Amino acid sequence: MKINRVKLIINIVTNILFVGYPFIIYLSLYYNWVNLAIFYLVVSFVLRLVTLPNLFSNIRWMMKLIACIGLFLALISWFCAKYQTLLFYPVLVNFVFFITFGYTLYQPQSMVEKFARLKHANLSAEGVLYTRKVTLYWCLFFIVNGAIALTTCLINNMYWWTLYNGLISYILIGIFMGVEWLIRQKIQH
């Protein structure tokens, strides 16, 4: 029981710190503490790998892959003394999400259907069709979000990179989720 509580606390802290990832990169460059930020990221990604909850297989696999990509980018940045590789983490995260969600469109259950069945085991045929469409829309979102994240890397302006990847992309995700929730409520009633 105590080990589970420690893992939960570490998981919550790591989630909070990952949301702040762009700001940590920005501040480390501003104050010229890049190696400290890279060390922090390596530790955070290792903690992420250790504390990942037991989710269903696609999500667990995807989250482990994302943590490994982050760890890989942080180590490359450290060994090569090139912080720019860290900037590509949001791009690669969107790519992994796109591939994972897109792959499920060719499977009997789409990713969103798997989420829906956690709450509603007996999903209607209309519900299955709806979840498949939502999965497709998430794929489109990941393409656009990843393309904008890539653009912020290529223009090499830390202000815009941090603003988009640390704030705007999270707002867009929240808006997308909120709009989808409103549409789902309207459809269900």
Contacts in CASP RR format, 6 or more apart in sequence:
PFRMAT RR
TARGET T0000
AUTHOR 0000-0000-0000
METHOD contacts of the structure
MODEL  1
MKINRVKLIINIVTNILFVGYPFIIYLSLYYNWVNLAIFYLVVSFVLRLV
TLPNLFSNIRWMMKLIACIGLFLALISWFCAKYQTLLFYPVLVNFVFFIT
FGYTLYQPQSMVEKFARLKHANLSAEGVLYTRKVTLYWCLFFIVNGAIAL
TTCLINNMYWWTLYNGLISYILIGIFMGVEWLIRQKIQH
7 50 0 8 1.000
7 51 0 8 1.000
10 47 0 8 1.000
10 50 0 8 1.000
10 51 0 8 1.000
11 51 0 8 1.000
11 52 0 8 1.000
11 53 0 8 1.000
14 44 0 8 1.000
14 47 0 8 1.000
14 48 0 8 1.000
14 51 0 8 1.000
17 24 0 8 1.000
17 40 0 8 1.000
17 44 0 8 1.000
18 44 0 8 1.000
18 48 0 8 1.000
19 166 0 8 1.000
19 170 0 8 1.000
20 166 0 8 1.000
21 41 0 8 1.000
21 89 0 8 1.000
21 165 0 8 1.000
21 166 0 8 1.000
22 90 0 8 1.000
22 161 0 8 1.000
22 162 0 8 1.000
22 165 0 8 1.000
22 166 0 8 1.000
23 162 0 8 1.000
23 166 0 8 1.000
24 37 0 8 1.000
24 40 0 8 1.000
24 41 0 8 1.000
25 37 0 8 1.000
25 83 0 8 1.000
25 86 0 8 1.000
25 87 0 8 1.000
25 158 0 8 1.000
25 162 0 8 1.000
26 158 0 8 1.000
26 159 0 8 1.000
26 161 0 8 1.000
26 162 0 8 1.000
27 33 0 8 1.000
27 37 0 8 1.000
28 34 0 8 1.000
28 36 0 8 1.000
28 37 0 8 1.000
28 38 0 8 1.000
28 83 0 8 1.000
29 37 0 8 1.000
29 83 0 8 1.000
29 158 0 8 1.000
30 158 0 8 1.000
34 77 0 8 1.000
34 83 0 8 1.000
35 78 0 8 1.000
37 86 0 8 1.000
38 74 0 8 1.000
38 77 0 8 1.000
38 78 0 8 1.000
38 83 0 8 1.000
38 86 0 8 1.000
39 78 0 8 1.000
41 70 0 8 1.000
41 71 0 8 1.000
41 74 0 8 1.000
41 86 0 8 1.000
42 71 0 8 1.000
42 74 0 8 1.000
42 75 0 8 1.000
42 78 0 8 1.000
45 67 0 8 1.000
45 68 0 8 1.000
45 70 0 8 1.000
45 71 0 8 1.000
45 74 0 8 1.000
46 71 0 8 1.000
48 63 0 8 1.000
48 67 0 8 1.000
49 64 0 8 1.000
49 67 0 8 1.000
49 68 0 8 1.000
49 71 0 8 1.000
52 60 0 8 1.000
52 63 0 8 1.000
52 64 0 8 1.000
52 67 0 8 1.000
53 60 0 8 1.000
54 60 0 8 1.000
55 63 0 8 1.000
56 114 0 8 1.000
58 100 0 8 1.000
58 104 0 8 1.000
58 111 0 8 1.000
58 114 0 8 1.000
61 100 0 8 1.000
62 96 0 8 1.000
62 97 0 8 1.000
62 100 0 8 1.000
65 96 0 8 1.000
66 92 0 8 1.000
66 93 0 8 1.000
66 96 0 8 1.000
69 89 0 8 1.000
69 92 0 8 1.000
69 93 0 8 1.000
69 96 0 8 1.000
70 89 0 8 1.000
70 92 0 8 1.000
73 85 0 8 1.000
73 86 0 8 1.000
73 88 0 8 1.000
73 89 0 8 1.000
73 92 0 8 1.000
74 86 0 8 1.000
76 82 0 8 1.000
76 85 0 8 1.000
77 83 0 8 1.000
77 84 0 8 1.000
77 85 0 8 1.000
77 86 0 8 1.000
84 153 0 8 1.000
84 156 0 8 1.000
87 152 0 8 1.000
87 153 0 8 1.000
87 161 0 8 1.000
88 150 0 8 1.000
88 153 0 8 1.000
90 146 0 8 1.000
90 149 0 8 1.000
90 165 0 8 1.000
90 169 0 8 1.000
91 146 0 8 1.000
91 149 0 8 1.000
91 150 0 8 1.000
91 153 0 8 1.000
94 142 0 8 1.000
94 143 0 8 1.000
94 145 0 8 1.000
94 146 0 8 1.000
94 149 0 8 1.000
95 142 0 8 1.000
95 146 0 8 1.000
97 138 0 8 1.000
97 142 0 8 1.000
98 139 0 8 1.000
98 142 0 8 1.000
98 143 0 8 1.000
98 146 0 8 1.000
100 111 0 8 1.000
101 110 0 8 1.000
101 111 0 8 1.000
101 112 0 8 1.000
101 135 0 8 1.000
101 138 0 8 1.000
101 139 0 8 1.000
101 142 0 8 1.000
102 111 0 8 1.000
102 135 0 8 1.000
102 136 0 8 1.000
102 139 0 8 1.000
104 110 0 8 1.000
104 111 0 8 1.000
104 113 0 8 1.000
104 114 0 8 1.000
104 135 0 8 1.000
105 132 0 8 1.000
105 135 0 8 1.000
105 136 0 8 1.000
105 139 0 8 1.000
109 117 0 8 1.000
110 131 0 8 1.000
110 132 0 8 1.000
110 134 0 8 1.000
110 135 0 8 1.000
111 135 0 8 1.000
111 138 0 8 1.000
112 131 0 8 1.000
112 132 0 8 1.000
112 134 0 8 1.000
112 135 0 8 1.000
112 138 0 8 1.000
113 123 0 8 1.000
113 127 0 8 1.000
113 128 0 8 1.000
113 131 0 8 1.000
113 132 0 8 1.000
113 135 0 8 1.000
115 131 0 8 1.000
116 123 0 8 1.000
116 127 0 8 1.000
116 131 0 8 1.000
117 123 0 8 1.000
123 131 0 8 1.000
130 184 0 8 1.000
130 187 0 8 1.000
134 180 0 8 1.000
137 176 0 8 1.000
137 180 0 8 1.000
138 176 0 8 1.000
141 172 0 8 1.000
141 173 0 8 1.000
141 176 0 8 1.000
145 169 0 8 1.000
145 172 0 8 1.000
145 173 0 8 1.000
148 164 0 8 1.000
148 169 0 8 1.000
149 164 0 8 1.000
149 165 0 8 1.000
149 169 0 8 1.000
152 160 0 8 1.000
152 161 0 8 1.000
152 164 0 8 1.000
152 165 0 8 1.000
153 161 0 8 1.000
155 161 0 8 1.000
END
